[in-house]
Each structure stands twice: as C-alpha cells, then as structure tokens.
C-alpha cells in the first residue's frame, strides 16, 4: 500500500495543478486588460465575454490560488514553529 502511495506522488500532481492555475489567472488578467483597452476603443464584445466567464471560470481559479497560497503559508509557519522529526513532507 505504501508503495502505491509513493508511486502516485500526489504532491507532484498538486504542484502541477496549482502551476496551471497560476498561469490561468495570469492569462485571465491579461485578457481583462486587453478587453478594457478594446472597450475604450469601442468594441465591447471582449468585455462582455469576460463578464460571462467571470463567475463560472475566473472567480474559482482566483479562489483556488488564494486558498492554496494561504495553506502553503500556514504549513510553512507551522513547520517552523513546531519542528518535528527530520521529515521531508
């Protein structure tokens, strides 16, 4: 059973997921800036599209990014505050 868990390497997949999430948030913010510039120039289709995908797509990615950042910060703080055995988590 332990061999299966070590082969699965959950942390690696979680790190890859969070990295992809970060790039989605960065791309979304760049698309928002682009849509604002296009709105100023008179083309509102991009901003309308951004407003449509805000709640179902962009807001959850931002929430996941903030929550994961807070969890990593709390885990790091606890690791410094409560030094246990020499374990590599």
Beta strands, then each sheet from edge to edge (+ up, - down):
end
